[in-house]
Amino acid sequence: MRTGRPMLVTAAAFVVAVLVDLVVGYSPFPGYGALIGLLGCIVIVVVSKWLGRFLSRPEDLYPLDVPADVQEDLRG
């Protein structure tokens, strides 16, 4: 299932809602600010997990066996 397009639409709607609220000062119901804050946190978590897939290094990036001369240097 592709999640890119729905996430993009949701993020765009969130940005528009926040901009409208900042310009107009429209808060239609109690707890509106809390809802915007909760949605913002969710967007931050989802985007950071998505970025983590591309920025993380593979587990086998560094070799497990260290040459003997390097081990001597590490011991001091």
Distance bins in CASP14 RR format, pairs under 12 A and 6 or more apart:
PFRMAT RR
TARGET T0000
AUTHOR 0000-0000-0000
RMODE 2
METHOD distances of the structure
MODEL  1
1 7 0 0 0 0 0 1 0 0 0 0 0
2 8 0 0 0 0 0 1 0 0 0 0 0
3 9 0 0 0 0 0 1 0 0 0 0 0
3 10 0 0 0 0 0 1 0 0 0 0 0
3 11 0 0 0 0 0 1 0 0 0 0 0
3 46 0 0 0 0 1 0 0 0 0 0 0
3 49 0 0 0 0 0 1 0 0 0 0 0
3 50 0 0 0 0 1 0 0 0 0 0 0
4 10 0 0 0 0 1 0 0 0 0 0 0
4 11 0 0 0 0 1 0 0 0 0 0 0
4 12 0 0 0 0 0 1 0 0 0 0 0
4 46 0 0 0 0 0 1 0 0 0 0 0
4 47 0 0 0 0 0 1 0 0 0 0 0
4 50 0 0 0 0 1 0 0 0 0 0 0
5 11 0 0 0 0 0 1 0 0 0 0 0
5 12 0 0 0 0 0 1 0 0 0 0 0
6 12 0 0 0 0 0 1 0 0 0 0 0
6 13 0 0 0 0 0 1 0 0 0 0 0
6 46 0 0 0 0 0 1 0 0 0 0 0
7 13 0 0 0 0 0 1 0 0 0 0 0
7 14 0 0 0 0 0 1 0 0 0 0 0
7 42 0 0 0 0 0 1 0 0 0 0 0
7 43 0 0 0 0 1 0 0 0 0 0 0
7 45 0 0 0 0 0 1 0 0 0 0 0
7 46 1 0 0 1 0 0 0 0 0 0 0
7 47 0 0 0 0 1 0 0 0 0 0 0
7 49 0 0 0 0 0 1 0 0 0 0 0
7 50 1 0 0 1 0 0 0 0 0 0 0
8 14 0 0 0 0 0 1 0 0 0 0 0
8 15 0 0 0 0 0 1 0 0 0 0 0
8 43 0 0 0 0 0 1 0 0 0 0 0
8 46 0 0 0 0 0 1 0 0 0 0 0
8 47 0 0 0 0 0 1 0 0 0 0 0
8 50 0 0 0 0 0 1 0 0 0 0 0
9 15 0 0 0 0 0 1 0 0 0 0 0
9 16 0 0 0 0 0 1 0 0 0 0 0
10 16 0 0 0 0 0 1 0 0 0 0 0
10 17 0 0 0 0 0 1 0 0 0 0 0
10 39 0 0 0 0 1 0 0 0 0 0 0
10 40 0 0 0 0 0 1 0 0 0 0 0
10 42 0 0 0 0 1 0 0 0 0 0 0
10 43 1 0 0 1 0 0 0 0 0 0 0
10 46 0 0 0 0 1 0 0 0 0 0 0
10 47 0 0 0 0 0 1 0 0 0 0 0
11 17 0 0 0 0 0 1 0 0 0 0 0
11 18 0 0 0 0 0 1 0 0 0 0 0
11 39 0 0 0 0 1 0 0 0 0 0 0
11 40 0 0 0 0 1 0 0 0 0 0 0
11 42 0 0 0 0 0 1 0 0 0 0 0
11 43 1 0 1 0 0 0 0 0 0 0 0
11 44 0 0 0 0 0 1 0 0 0 0 0
11 46 0 0 0 0 1 0 0 0 0 0 0
11 47 1 0 0 1 0 0 0 0 0 0 0
11 50 0 0 0 0 0 1 0 0 0 0 0
12 18 0 0 0 0 0 1 0 0 0 0 0
12 19 0 0 0 0 0 1 0 0 0 0 0
12 43 0 0 0 0 0 1 0 0 0 0 0
13 19 0 0 0 0 0 1 0 0 0 0 0
13 20 0 0 0 0 0 1 0 0 0 0 0
13 36 0 0 0 0 0 1 0 0 0 0 0
13 39 0 0 0 0 1 0 0 0 0 0 0
13 40 0 0 0 0 0 1 0 0 0 0 0
13 43 0 0 0 0 0 1 0 0 0 0 0
14 20 0 0 0 0 0 1 0 0 0 0 0
14 21 0 0 0 0 0 1 0 0 0 0 0
14 35 0 0 0 0 0 1 0 0 0 0 0
14 36 0 0 0 0 1 0 0 0 0 0 0
14 37 0 0 0 0 1 0 0 0 0 0 0
14 38 0 0 0 0 0 1 0 0 0 0 0
14 39 1 0 1 0 0 0 0 0 0 0 0
14 40 1 0 0 1 0 0 0 0 0 0 0
14 41 0 0 0 0 0 1 0 0 0 0 0
14 42 0 0 0 0 1 0 0 0 0 0 0
14 43 1 0 0 1 0 0 0 0 0 0 0
14 44 0 0 0 0 0 1 0 0 0 0 0
14 46 0 0 0 0 0 1 0 0 0 0 0
14 47 0 0 0 0 0 1 0 0 0 0 0
15 21 0 0 0 0 0 1 0 0 0 0 0
15 22 0 0 0 0 0 1 0 0 0 0 0
15 36 0 0 0 0 0 1 0 0 0 0 0
15 39 0 0 0 0 0 1 0 0 0 0 0
15 40 0 0 0 0 0 1 0 0 0 0 0
15 43 0 0 0 0 1 0 0 0 0 0 0
16 22 0 0 0 0 0 1 0 0 0 0 0
16 23 0 0 0 0 0 1 0 0 0 0 0
16 24 0 0 0 0 0 1 0 0 0 0 0
16 36 0 0 0 0 0 1 0 0 0 0 0
17 23 0 0 0 0 0 1 0 0 0 0 0
17 24 0 0 0 0 0 1 0 0 0 0 0
17 25 0 0 0 0 0 1 0 0 0 0 0
17 26 0 0 0 0 1 0 0 0 0 0 0
17 27 0 0 0 0 0 1 0 0 0 0 0
17 28 0 0 0 0 0 1 0 0 0 0 0
17 32 0 0 0 0 1 0 0 0 0 0 0
17 33 0 0 0 0 0 1 0 0 0 0 0
17 35 0 0 0 0 1 0 0 0 0 0 0
17 36 1 0 0 1 0 0 0 0 0 0 0
17 37 0 0 0 0 0 1 0 0 0 0 0
17 39 0 0 0 0 1 0 0 0 0 0 0
17 40 0 0 0 0 0 1 0 0 0 0 0
17 43 0 0 0 0 0 1 0 0 0 0 0
18 24 0 0 0 0 0 1 0 0 0 0 0
18 25 0 0 0 0 0 1 0 0 0 0 0
18 26 0 0 0 0 0 1 0 0 0 0 0
18 27 0 0 0 0 0 1 0 0 0 0 0
18 32 0 0 0 0 0 1 0 0 0 0 0
18 33 0 0 0 0 1 0 0 0 0 0 0
18 35 0 0 0 0 0 1 0 0 0 0 0
18 36 1 0 0 1 0 0 0 0 0 0 0
18 37 0 0 0 0 1 0 0 0 0 0 0
18 39 0 0 0 0 1 0 0 0 0 0 0
18 40 0 0 0 0 1 0 0 0 0 0 0
18 43 0 0 0 0 0 1 0 0 0 0 0
19 25 0 0 0 0 0 1 0 0 0 0 0
19 26 0 0 0 0 0 1 0 0 0 0 0
19 36 0 0 0 0 0 1 0 0 0 0 0
20 26 1 0 0 1 0 0 0 0 0 0 0
20 27 0 0 0 0 0 1 0 0 0 0 0
20 28 0 0 0 0 0 1 0 0 0 0 0
20 32 0 0 0 0 0 1 0 0 0 0 0
20 36 0 0 0 0 0 1 0 0 0 0 0
21 27 1 0 0 1 0 0 0 0 0 0 0
21 28 0 0 0 0 1 0 0 0 0 0 0
21 32 1 0 0 1 0 0 0 0 0 0 0
21 33 0 0 0 0 1 0 0 0 0 0 0
21 35 0 0 0 0 0 1 0 0 0 0 0
21 36 1 0 0 1 0 0 0 0 0 0 0
21 37 0 0 0 0 0 1 0 0 0 0 0
21 39 0 0 0 0 0 1 0 0 0 0 0
22 33 0 0 0 0 0 1 0 0 0 0 0
22 36 0 0 0 0 0 1 0 0 0 0 0
25 32 0 0 0 0 1 0 0 0 0 0 0
25 33 0 0 0 0 0 1 0 0 0 0 0
25 36 0 0 0 0 0 1 0 0 0 0 0
26 32 0 0 0 0 1 0 0 0 0 0 0
26 33 0 0 0 0 0 1 0 0 0 0 0
26 36 0 0 0 0 0 1 0 0 0 0 0
27 33 1 0 0 1 0 0 0 0 0 0 0
27 34 0 0 0 0 0 1 0 0 0 0 0
27 35 0 0 0 0 1 0 0 0 0 0 0
27 36 0 0 0 0 1 0 0 0 0 0 0
28 35 0 0 0 0 0 1 0 0 0 0 0
28 36 0 0 0 0 0 1 0 0 0 0 0
29 35 0 0 0 0 1 0 0 0 0 0 0
29 36 0 0 0 0 0 1 0 0 0 0 0
31 37 0 0 0 0 1 0 0 0 0 0 0
31 38 0 0 0 0 1 0 0 0 0 0 0
31 39 0 0 0 0 0 1 0 0 0 0 0
32 38 0 0 0 0 0 1 0 0 0 0 0
32 39 0 0 0 0 0 1 0 0 0 0 0
33 39 0 0 0 0 1 0 0 0 0 0 0
33 40 0 0 0 0 0 1 0 0 0 0 0
34 40 0 0 0 0 0 1 0 0 0 0 0
34 41 0 0 0 0 0 1 0 0 0 0 0
35 41 0 0 0 0 0 1 0 0 0 0 0
35 42 0 0 0 0 0 1 0 0 0 0 0
36 42 0 0 0 0 0 1 0 0 0 0 0
36 43 0 0 0 0 0 1 0 0 0 0 0
37 43 0 0 0 0 1 0 0 0 0 0 0
37 44 0 0 0 0 1 0 0 0 0 0 0
38 44 0 0 0 0 0 1 0 0 0 0 0
38 45 0 0 0 0 0 1 0 0 0 0 0
39 45 0 0 0 0 0 1 0 0 0 0 0
39 46 0 0 0 0 0 1 0 0 0 0 0
40 46 0 0 0 0 1 0 0 0 0 0 0
40 47 0 0 0 0 1 0 0 0 0 0 0
40 48 0 0 0 0 0 1 0 0 0 0 0
41 47 0 0 0 0 0 1 0 0 0 0 0
41 48 0 0 0 0 0 1 0 0 0 0 0
42 48 0 0 0 0 0 1 0 0 0 0 0
42 49 0 0 0 0 0 1 0 0 0 0 0
43 49 0 0 0 0 0 1 0 0 0 0 0
43 50 0 0 0 0 0 1 0 0 0 0 0
44 50 0 0 0 0 0 1 0 0 0 0 0
44 51 0 0 0 0 0 1 0 0 0 0 0
45 51 0 0 0 0 0 1 0 0 0 0 0
45 52 0 0 0 0 0 1 0 0 0 0 0
46 52 0 0 0 0 0 1 0 0 0 0 0
46 53 0 0 0 0 0 1 0 0 0 0 0
47 53 0 0 0 0 0 1 0 0 0 0 0
47 54 0 0 0 0 0 1 0 0 0 0 0
47 55 0 0 0 0 0 1 0 0 0 0 0
48 54 0 0 0 0 0 1 0 0 0 0 0
48 55 0 0 0 0 1 0 0 0 0 0 0
48 56 0 0 0 0 0 1 0 0 0 0 0
49 55 0 0 0 0 0 1 0 0 0 0 0
49 56 0 0 0 0 0 1 0 0 0 0 0
50 56 0 0 0 0 0 1 0 0 0 0 0
62 70 0 0 0 0 0 1 0 0 0 0 0
63 70 0 0 0 0 0 1 0 0 0 0 0
65 71 0 0 0 0 1 0 0 0 0 0 0
66 72 0 0 0 0 0 1 0 0 0 0 0
66 73 0 0 0 0 1 0 0 0 0 0 0
66 74 1 0 0 1 0 0 0 0 0 0 0
66 75 0 0 0 0 0 1 0 0 0 0 0
67 73 0 0 0 0 1 0 0 0 0 0 0
67 74 0 0 0 0 0 1 0 0 0 0 0
68 74 0 0 0 0 0 1 0 0 0 0 0
68 75 0 0 0 0 0 1 0 0 0 0 0
69 75 0 0 0 0 0 1 0 0 0 0 0
70 76 0 0 0 0 0 1 0 0 0 0 0
END
